[in-house]
């Protein structure tokens, strides 16, 4: 399963590079967590503890990004979610909806203002999830490839 997902990622990044010579990579070296449903109380709206911890751990990395100036035009993004495999379990892929995994990193990137100014600029988003490869001592992380879409 992992090799199949890796092939999808490699093919997608290759196609992105055919579209743009400015494909950027941002790696969030934190354990991915899917966004939980927002909960409403008399004190306001909040998210579950695991997702809140993820956002608190990921935000400093997004805030520190200064490799490139922010993008002002439309953005194409590819997100690779690399999760730690549980010690027990039958699933061949991580638990959690892929769109909920994508929400956290994109919200962190938008909040920082270092990547783009508003997530309304994202016109295409593809996301895959897989387990980290223990044979390569791979750590859980989120790999984000993105570029500004240019009209021909």
C-alpha positions as CSV (number, residue, x, y, z in Angstrom):
1,X,0.0,0.0,0.0
2,X,2.7,2.5,1.0
3,X,4.6,1.9,-2.3
4,X,1.4,2.6,-4.3
5,X,0.8,5.9,-2.5
6,X,4.5,6.9,-2.9
7,X,4.1,6.3,-6.7
8,X,1.0,8.5,-6.7
9,X,2.9,11.3,-4.9
10,X,5.9,11.0,-7.2
11,X,3.6,11.2,-10.3
12,X,1.7,14.1,-8.9
13,X,4.8,16.1,-8.1
14,X,6.3,15.4,-11.5
15,X,3.1,16.7,-13.1
16,X,3.2,19.8,-10.9
17,X,6.8,20.4,-12.1
18,X,5.6,20.2,-15.7
19,X,3.1,23.0,-14.9
20,X,5.4,25.2,-12.9
21,X,9.1,25.7,-12.3
22,X,8.4,27.0,-8.8
23,X,6.9,24.0,-7.0
24,X,7.5,24.6,-3.3
25,X,7.8,22.0,-0.6
26,X,6.9,22.6,3.0
27,X,7.3,19.8,5.6
28,X,5.4,19.9,8.8
29,X,7.4,17.6,11.1
30,X,4.5,16.9,13.5
31,X,2.2,13.9,14.0
32,X,-0.9,14.4,11.7
33,X,-4.3,14.6,13.3
34,X,-7.6,14.9,11.4
35,X,-9.8,17.9,12.3
36,X,-12.5,17.0,14.7
37,X,-16.0,18.4,14.4
38,X,-16.3,21.9,16.0
39,X,-18.2,21.8,19.2
40,X,-20.3,24.7,20.4
41,X,-20.7,25.7,24.1
42,X,-22.0,28.8,25.8
43,X,-18.4,30.0,25.8
44,X,-17.9,29.6,22.1
45,X,-16.7,27.2,19.4
46,X,-13.8,24.7,20.1
47,X,-12.2,21.6,18.6
48,X,-11.2,18.4,20.3
49,X,-7.9,18.1,22.3
50,X,-5.9,16.1,19.8
51,X,-6.6,18.4,16.9
52,X,-6.0,21.5,19.1
53,X,-2.6,20.1,20.2
54,X,-1.8,19.4,16.5
55,X,-2.6,23.0,15.6
56,X,-0.5,24.4,18.5
57,X,2.5,22.2,17.5
58,X,2.2,22.9,13.8
59,X,1.6,26.7,13.8
60,X,5.2,27.7,14.8
61,X,6.6,25.8,11.8
62,X,4.2,27.6,9.5
63,X,5.0,31.0,11.1
64,X,8.8,30.4,10.7
65,X,8.5,29.7,6.9
66,X,10.4,32.3,5.0
67,X,11.9,30.4,2.0
68,X,9.7,32.2,-0.6
69,X,7.4,35.2,-0.7
70,X,3.6,34.6,-0.3
71,X,1.6,33.7,-3.4
72,X,-1.0,36.2,-4.6
73,X,-2.6,34.2,-7.4
74,X,-4.4,30.9,-7.5
75,X,-2.7,28.0,-5.7
76,X,-2.5,24.3,-6.5
77,X,-1.6,22.1,-3.5
78,X,-0.8,18.4,-3.0
79,X,-0.7,17.1,0.6
80,X,0.9,13.9,1.7
81,X,-0.1,12.8,5.2
82,X,2.4,10.3,6.7
83,X,1.0,8.8,9.9
84,X,2.5,6.4,12.5
85,X,1.2,2.9,12.2
86,X,-0.5,1.7,15.3
87,X,0.9,-1.4,17.0
88,X,-2.4,-3.3,16.5
89,X,-5.0,-2.9,13.9
90,X,-6.1,-4.3,10.6
91,X,-6.4,-1.2,8.4
92,X,-3.8,-0.8,5.6
93,X,-4.3,3.0,5.7
94,X,-4.6,5.6,8.5
95,X,-8.0,6.1,10.1
96,X,-9.7,9.4,9.6
97,X,-11.2,11.2,6.6
98,X,-8.5,12.5,4.2
99,X,-10.3,15.9,3.9
100,X,-10.1,16.3,7.7
101,X,-6.4,15.6,7.6
102,X,-6.0,18.4,4.9
103,X,-7.8,21.0,6.9
104,X,-5.2,21.4,9.7
105,X,-2.1,22.1,7.7
106,X,-4.0,24.4,5.3
107,X,-5.4,26.4,8.2
108,X,-2.0,26.8,9.7
109,X,-0.5,27.9,6.4
110,X,-3.3,30.4,5.9
111,X,-3.1,31.8,9.5
112,X,0.7,32.4,9.1
113,X,0.3,34.5,6.0
114,X,3.7,33.2,4.7
115,X,2.3,31.0,1.9
116,X,-0.8,32.8,0.6
117,X,-3.2,35.4,2.0
118,X,-6.4,33.5,2.0
119,X,-7.3,29.9,1.5
120,X,-9.9,31.0,-1.1
121,X,-6.8,31.2,-3.4
122,X,-6.5,27.4,-3.3
123,X,-8.2,26.2,-6.6
124,X,-7.0,22.6,-6.5
125,X,-6.2,20.4,-3.6
126,X,-5.2,16.7,-3.7
127,X,-4.5,14.8,-0.5
128,X,-3.2,11.3,0.2
129,X,-2.6,9.5,3.5
130,X,-0.3,6.6,4.3
131,X,1.6,5.0,7.1
132,X,5.3,5.8,7.7
133,X,7.7,3.2,6.4
134,X,9.4,1.5,9.4
135,X,12.1,0.0,7.3
136,X,13.3,3.5,6.4
137,X,12.8,4.9,10.0
138,X,10.4,7.4,8.5
139,X,8.8,9.7,11.0
140,X,5.2,11.0,10.9
141,X,4.9,14.3,9.0
142,X,2.9,16.3,6.5
143,X,4.6,17.0,3.1
144,X,2.9,19.9,1.3
145,X,3.8,20.6,-2.4
146,X,2.3,23.8,-3.9
147,X,2.7,26.4,-6.6
148,X,1.0,29.4,-8.1
149,X,-1.2,28.5,-11.1
150,X,-0.2,30.6,-14.1
151,X,-2.6,31.1,-17.1
152,X,-1.0,30.2,-20.4
